[in-house]
């Protein structure tokens, strides 16, 4: 944080002095402060940030699934043994296993219009049968739809939300699309049933596949072919 601008260092010092161990500083790749807050203290901390530090606007709120964080193999120079078929077999059923600690987190992007400052907060959800974190709608009413979106896509429940319903997927949608154990083909599909005269749900008929990425080679084995190929020159009618 020593390379951060002076105004950010001053803000970080004031936040640390005010909250102490309630906020844990996190490294940031941009000129923006990032702190982690424990979920039981989230609402109280947010209310102080709004009233005392004048972060009067919640710019964005998003969810994160850390299920395979740091373990992905997408950047590979050789074929993988398992491929990348997420949840093709092991997670065929709707998510019912208890949530692992520090798997789901919610990130809050705050803006102080008065002081022209930005701040990022991260709060991990409570572990258990479902990920839960307190709603901040009472602090920033604009969080209403943001929290519904995270609930819809990640399955995070916001305790105290006034109207926690799906906002992007269908009313009868099964599962949460942005979870890393959600099957790429989904759980169910819809079709129109002419006999019943309505749209019906049925188990997805797409056969699960394991995706194997293209191998990246650095040995220039095809350079000779490319350089020796004759150039194609267009001819003019003139």
C-alpha positions as CSV (number, residue, x, y, z in Angstrom):
1,X,0.0,0.0,0.0
2,X,3.1,2.2,0.2
3,X,2.8,2.9,-3.6
4,X,-0.8,4.2,-3.2
5,X,-1.5,8.0,-3.5
6,X,-1.3,10.0,-0.3
7,X,-5.0,10.6,-0.1
8,X,-5.6,6.8,-0.1
9,X,-3.0,6.3,2.6
10,X,-4.7,8.9,4.6
11,X,-8.1,7.3,4.1
12,X,-6.7,3.9,5.0
13,X,-5.2,5.3,8.2
14,X,-8.5,6.9,9.2
15,X,-10.4,3.7,8.5
16,X,-7.9,1.6,10.5
17,X,-8.1,4.1,13.4
18,X,-11.9,4.0,13.4
19,X,-12.6,0.3,12.9
20,X,-9.4,-1.4,14.2
21,X,-9.6,-5.2,13.7
22,X,-13.1,-4.9,12.2
23,X,-11.5,-4.2,8.8
24,X,-8.6,-6.2,7.3
25,X,-6.7,-4.5,4.5
26,X,-6.3,-6.5,1.3
27,X,-3.8,-6.0,-1.5
28,X,-5.2,-4.1,-4.5
29,X,-3.9,-3.9,-8.1
30,X,-5.5,-0.5,-8.7
31,X,-5.6,2.8,-6.8
32,X,-8.6,1.7,-4.7
33,X,-8.7,0.5,-1.1
34,X,-10.0,-2.9,-0.4
35,X,-10.9,-4.2,3.0
36,X,-12.4,-7.4,4.3
37,X,-15.1,-7.2,6.9
38,X,-16.6,-10.0,9.0
39,X,-20.1,-10.8,8.0
40,X,-21.6,-10.2,11.5
41,X,-20.2,-6.7,11.5
42,X,-21.1,-5.9,7.9
43,X,-24.2,-3.7,8.4
44,X,-22.7,-1.7,11.3
45,X,-19.5,-1.0,9.4
46,X,-21.5,0.0,6.3
47,X,-23.7,2.4,8.3
48,X,-20.6,4.1,9.7
49,X,-19.0,4.3,6.3
50,X,-22.1,6.0,5.0
51,X,-22.7,8.4,7.9
52,X,-19.2,9.3,9.1
53,X,-17.0,8.8,6.0
54,X,-19.7,9.9,3.6
55,X,-19.7,6.9,1.3
56,X,-23.3,7.7,0.4
57,X,-23.5,5.6,-2.8
58,X,-23.3,1.9,-3.3
59,X,-22.1,1.7,-6.9
60,X,-22.1,-2.1,-7.3
61,X,-22.6,-5.3,-5.4
62,X,-21.5,-8.7,-6.8
63,X,-21.0,-12.3,-5.7
64,X,-17.9,-14.5,-5.9
65,X,-17.6,-18.2,-5.8
66,X,-14.1,-19.3,-4.7
67,X,-14.8,-23.1,-5.1
68,X,-11.9,-23.8,-7.4
69,X,-10.0,-20.5,-6.8
70,X,-6.3,-20.9,-7.8
71,X,-6.9,-24.5,-9.1
72,X,-8.1,-23.9,-12.6
73,X,-6.1,-25.3,-15.6
74,X,-7.2,-23.1,-18.4
75,X,-3.8,-21.6,-18.9
76,X,-2.2,-24.9,-20.1
77,X,0.5,-26.0,-22.6
78,X,-0.6,-29.6,-22.5
79,X,-3.9,-31.5,-22.6
80,X,-5.5,-32.0,-19.2
81,X,-6.5,-35.3,-17.8
82,X,-9.9,-34.2,-16.7
83,X,-11.0,-31.6,-19.2
84,X,-13.4,-28.8,-18.2
85,X,-16.8,-30.3,-18.0
86,X,-18.2,-28.6,-14.9
87,X,-20.7,-30.6,-12.9
88,X,-21.3,-33.1,-15.7
89,X,-21.7,-36.1,-13.4
90,X,-20.7,-35.4,-9.8
91,X,-23.2,-32.5,-9.4
92,X,-26.1,-33.9,-11.4
93,X,-28.5,-33.1,-8.5
94,X,-29.5,-29.7,-7.3
95,X,-27.0,-28.3,-4.8
96,X,-27.7,-29.9,-1.4
97,X,-24.3,-30.2,0.2
98,X,-23.3,-27.8,3.0
99,X,-21.5,-24.7,1.9
100,X,-17.8,-24.8,2.6
101,X,-16.3,-22.0,4.7
102,X,-15.0,-19.0,2.7
103,X,-16.5,-20.3,-0.5
104,X,-18.9,-17.5,-1.3
105,X,-18.2,-13.8,-0.8
106,X,-20.1,-10.6,-1.6
107,X,-18.1,-7.5,-2.8
108,X,-19.4,-4.0,-2.2
109,X,-18.1,-1.0,-4.3
110,X,-18.7,2.3,-2.5
111,X,-18.4,5.9,-3.7
112,X,-18.1,9.1,-1.7
113,X,-19.5,11.8,-3.9
114,X,-18.6,14.5,-1.4
115,X,-14.9,13.4,-1.1
116,X,-14.5,11.8,-4.5
117,X,-13.2,8.6,-3.0
118,X,-13.9,4.9,-3.7
119,X,-13.8,1.9,-1.4
120,X,-14.2,-1.8,-1.9
121,X,-15.4,-4.2,0.8
122,X,-15.5,-8.0,0.8
123,X,-17.5,-10.1,3.2
124,X,-17.5,-13.9,3.2
125,X,-20.9,-15.5,3.7
126,X,-21.7,-17.6,6.7
127,X,-21.1,-21.3,6.1
128,X,-23.9,-23.8,6.5
129,X,-26.6,-25.4,4.3
130,X,-26.9,-22.1,2.4
131,X,-24.6,-19.1,2.1
132,X,-26.0,-16.2,4.1
133,X,-25.0,-12.6,4.7
134,X,-27.0,-9.6,6.0
135,X,-28.7,-7.3,3.6
136,X,-27.5,-3.7,3.3
137,X,-30.8,-2.4,1.8
138,X,-31.5,-0.4,5.0
139,X,-28.2,1.3,4.5
140,X,-28.3,1.8,0.7
141,X,-31.8,1.1,-0.8
142,X,-30.1,0.7,-4.2
143,X,-28.8,-2.6,-3.0
144,X,-32.2,-4.1,-3.5
145,X,-31.9,-5.3,-7.1
146,X,-28.1,-6.0,-6.7
147,X,-28.8,-8.5,-3.9
148,X,-31.6,-10.1,-5.8
149,X,-29.2,-10.6,-8.7
150,X,-26.6,-12.3,-6.5
151,X,-29.3,-14.4,-4.9
152,X,-30.6,-15.4,-8.3
153,X,-27.2,-16.3,-9.9
154,X,-25.1,-17.5,-6.9
155,X,-27.8,-18.6,-4.4
156,X,-26.6,-16.2,-1.6
157,X,-29.4,-15.4,0.8
158,X,-29.5,-11.9,2.2
159,X,-30.9,-11.8,5.7
160,X,-33.4,-9.0,6.1
161,X,-34.0,-8.3,2.4
162,X,-37.5,-7.0,1.9
163,X,-38.3,-8.9,-1.3
164,X,-35.7,-11.6,-2.1
165,X,-36.9,-13.1,-5.4
166,X,-35.2,-14.1,-8.6
167,X,-34.7,-11.2,-11.0
168,X,-33.0,-12.6,-14.1
169,X,-33.9,-16.3,-14.5
170,X,-37.4,-17.8,-14.8
171,X,-39.6,-18.3,-11.8
172,X,-39.3,-22.0,-11.9
173,X,-35.5,-22.1,-12.6
174,X,-33.6,-24.8,-10.8
175,X,-30.2,-24.1,-9.3
176,X,-27.9,-21.1,-9.5
177,X,-26.1,-20.5,-12.9
178,X,-23.0,-18.7,-11.6
179,X,-22.0,-21.4,-9.1
180,X,-18.9,-23.3,-10.3
181,X,-20.6,-26.6,-9.6
182,X,-23.6,-25.8,-11.8
183,X,-23.8,-28.0,-14.9
184,X,-23.1,-26.1,-18.2
185,X,-26.2,-27.6,-19.7
186,X,-28.4,-26.8,-16.7
187,X,-30.7,-29.1,-14.8
188,X,-34.0,-28.7,-16.8
189,X,-35.2,-27.4,-20.1
190,X,-38.5,-26.1,-21.3
191,X,-40.6,-26.9,-24.3
192,X,-44.1,-26.3,-25.5
193,X,-46.4,-29.3,-25.0
194,X,-49.2,-29.2,-27.7
195,X,-51.2,-31.8,-25.8
196,X,-51.2,-29.8,-22.6
197,X,-51.3,-26.4,-24.4
198,X,-48.6,-24.9,-22.2
199,X,-44.9,-24.8,-21.6
200,X,-43.6,-27.7,-19.5
201,X,-40.3,-28.4,-17.7
202,X,-38.4,-31.6,-18.2
203,X,-34.9,-33.0,-17.4
204,X,-32.3,-31.6,-19.8
205,X,-31.8,-33.8,-22.8
206,X,-28.3,-32.6,-23.7
207,X,-25.7,-35.2,-23.0
208,X,-23.0,-33.9,-20.7
209,X,-19.6,-33.5,-22.4
210,X,-16.1,-32.9,-21.1
211,X,-14.5,-29.9,-22.8
212,X,-10.8,-30.3,-23.6
213,X,-9.0,-27.0,-24.5
214,X,-6.8,-26.5,-27.5
215,X,-3.1,-27.1,-26.7
216,X,-0.8,-24.1,-26.9
217,X,2.6,-24.9,-28.4
218,X,5.7,-22.8,-28.3
219,X,8.1,-24.9,-30.5
220,X,7.3,-23.1,-33.8
221,X,6.8,-26.5,-35.5
222,X,4.5,-24.9,-38.1
223,X,6.6,-21.7,-38.8
224,X,8.4,-23.3,-41.8
225,X,5.1,-24.2,-43.4
226,X,3.7,-20.7,-42.9
227,X,6.8,-18.9,-44.3
228,X,7.2,-21.3,-47.3
229,X,3.5,-21.0,-48.4
230,X,3.1,-19.0,-51.6
231,X,1.5,-15.6,-51.1
232,X,-1.9,-15.1,-52.7
233,X,-2.0,-11.9,-54.7
234,X,-5.3,-10.6,-56.0
235,X,-5.6,-9.8,-59.7
236,X,-7.2,-6.7,-61.1
237,X,-9.5,-6.6,-64.1
238,X,-7.8,-3.5,-65.4
